Amino acid sequence: MRDNLSASSRVDAAEAGSELECFPYSVQHDDEGVCLLVKMGPHRILLDCGLEDISSLSKGLNKSVRGANSPLPADLVLISHAHPDHSRGLLALHKAFPKLPIYGSEVTSKLLPLNWLDQDPQEISQFCHALPLRSPVEFQEGLVAELFPAGHLPGAVAILLTYTTQQRIYKLLYTGDFFLSNSRLVEGLRLEELRGLDLDVLIIEGSYGTSRHPHRRNQENQLAERINRAIADHCSVILPTPALGLGQELLMLLRSHHHFTGRDLDIWVDGAVATGCDAYLELLPHLPPSVQNFARHQPLFWDERVRPRVRRLQPEHRPTVGKSPCIVLTDSTSDLGEHCQLDTGPWLILLPEKIDIKVNKEYLAPTTVETYLLAQHSDGPGTTQLIHNLRPQHVIFVHGSPAYLADLTSLEELQNRYHVHSPAANTLVELLIGDTFLQPAAPETNYEGELTELGTVITITLPDVITADPRWRQFADTGLIEARWQGEELVLRGLSQRELLSQNSDRYTWTDVDCCGTCRHQRGQRCWNPASPLFNFKVTLEGYCPAFERLSSPES
C-alpha cells in the first residue's frame, strides 16, 4: 500500500498513537538523500542524515512524531554507512546540535571525513562514535541497537533496534544500503545472521526495484571485456565514479582480472577516488581475508612495478595521459574535458548504470560514451529474498526512484504477506503491530554460494546451511578436495583416506566407488546415457550423476 496521508490525517494518526512510527524527512527518490526519524515508544532515533539542508530537522522538532518536545531533533543518530546520500548532513547536524550523539561502525567513523575534504580533518574526526559489530548496545532503558555487516561498502551496517516494554518486545531493522553478494573488497550481508529475529518492521532499500541482474562475476567479466576491446583498439578509457566504493572495486578488478594482469598498461587514479584508496589502506584489517592476503604479496592499490601500473594522477602527468592507451579512474564530478584534449584519445567514457553522473558532451578528442553494470546493491530477487527470510509485519521501502519502489510494492508475493509501505518525504507511517499476526511460510532454502578471485587466489564461500549439514564432516576426512570439470559444471569432491591409499603413479584406481569410471554408460570418457544430464559430454572418471548405473562386471 502507498502512504499518501494528508496533513490532517497525519495529525489524527499522531493523536491516535502507536508504539512504532516512522517519519521520513527524505527517502532518496532522486538524489536528496535518506533521513528517517523512527519512534519506538518514548525513544526517537534518527537513521542516517543524507540531507544537504538540515533545516527541516529543526522545523519539525515538535511536529513530525507524536510526543517530540525535545530541543534536539532526536535522542540519538545511527548511521548505516559513509556514502554522501546517507551522511552528508551529519557535519551540519553536529554543528547545529553538538549534544546530539551520533553513532556508526568503526569503519564508517573513519570514512565519514571523506565527505568534507574541504574541512579540517581534526574538526570532523571525532563526532561519530564507533560501535562494535554484532554486539547489542543499550542506549536508554528498554532501547537496544545492534549492527550487522550489510555488504555494499566497508563499514556499511544493517541496524537492529529492539524496544522492550512490560507487554512485549518490538524489533525494527533498517538495512541501509545492502548487498547479498560478495564483491572485491566487501563481503556480502549474511542472511544466516538475521534469520529468526521475529521482526515487526523492516525498512529496506529498493534501489534496483524488481530488476534481475546477472551474477556479479558475469558483470565484472563483461566490463573487463569491454575495456579490453577498447585498449586493443588503441582507445583510452575513463571511468568516472563516486569517491568511495565503486572506484576501489574497479581498481581491484583491473588489477586482478586476467585481461590485465601483467599487461604493459597505466591505470591513473585521480582526485577524491585516490583519496578514497588511501582511506581503504588504513582499513586493511577490516577488509576480507582474501584482500588482506593479496596485500601481503603486493600493494593493494599503488604499484608502479607490477603491471598494470597503478599511479596517482598528478598535474605534471596530465599533458601525456591518453597519448597512448590507458585507463583513468576519476571523480564523478570532475570535468572529463581535462583528459580528452587534442593529441590524446580516442576515449571511451564508461558510466555506471543507476548512478546519475553528468558528463560534458564537448571534448577536443573523439569520445564514445557507454554504460556498464557493476551492482553495489541487491537486485529485485535479492531484495525479496531478504524480506522473505526476515518475515516482518511491516515493510517500508525507501531509496529508489518512485517507479522502482512502486514496482516492489505492487508485487503480489509481498502484498499477500506483509503490510507494505512506500512513503513520500514528510509522510508519517504509523506501524500498528498485531500480536496475532500470522507469519508467512518460510521460503525455500537457497544454497547459492560466492566465488571471489584476487590474483591467483580463488576463494569459494559456501553458506552455513551446507557446512552445518552432518554430511559436511564426511565430505573430506583427509582435508583434501578435488575439483574437476564435468560437462559444463565444476564438481567438487572430498578425497577419502581409501582413495589416497589406492592412488598409483598419476591417477586413482576406482573399484567400489560410484562414479563415471564404474558406470555402464561411460565409454571413451564420454557419457552415452540419454537419461543423464551429462549425455554426450566428456566426463572425468571420478564424476557422478543421478543416472549412474554400476557395471555388472568388469567386462561390461
Protein Blocks (a to p, Z undefined) as FASTA:
>chain_A
ZZdddfklmmmmmmnopabdcddfbgolmlnopaddddehjbccdehjfbfblklmmmmm
mmmpghiacfbfbfbdcdfblcfklmmmmmmmmmmmmmlccdddfklmmmmmmmmmmbcf
klmmmmpccddehiacdfbghiacddddeehighiacdddddddfkbccddddekjadfb
dcfkbccddfklmgonlpabdcddfklomaccddfklmmmmmmmmmmmmmmnopacdddd
dfbhjlmmmmmmmmmgmklgopacddddehjllmmmmmmmmmmmmmcfklmmmmmmocfk
lcckbccddddddfklmmmgopaccdddddfkbcfklmmgghiajddddddehiacdddf
bdfbdcddddddddfbdcfklmmmmmmmnopabdcdehiafklmmmmmmpmklmmmmccd
dddehiacdddddfklccdddddddfbdcdddehjbccddddfklmmpmklmmmpmnopa
cdddehjbccdddddfklmmmpcfkbccdfkbccfklcckbghhiafbfkbckgoiacdf
kbccfkbccdfbfkZZ
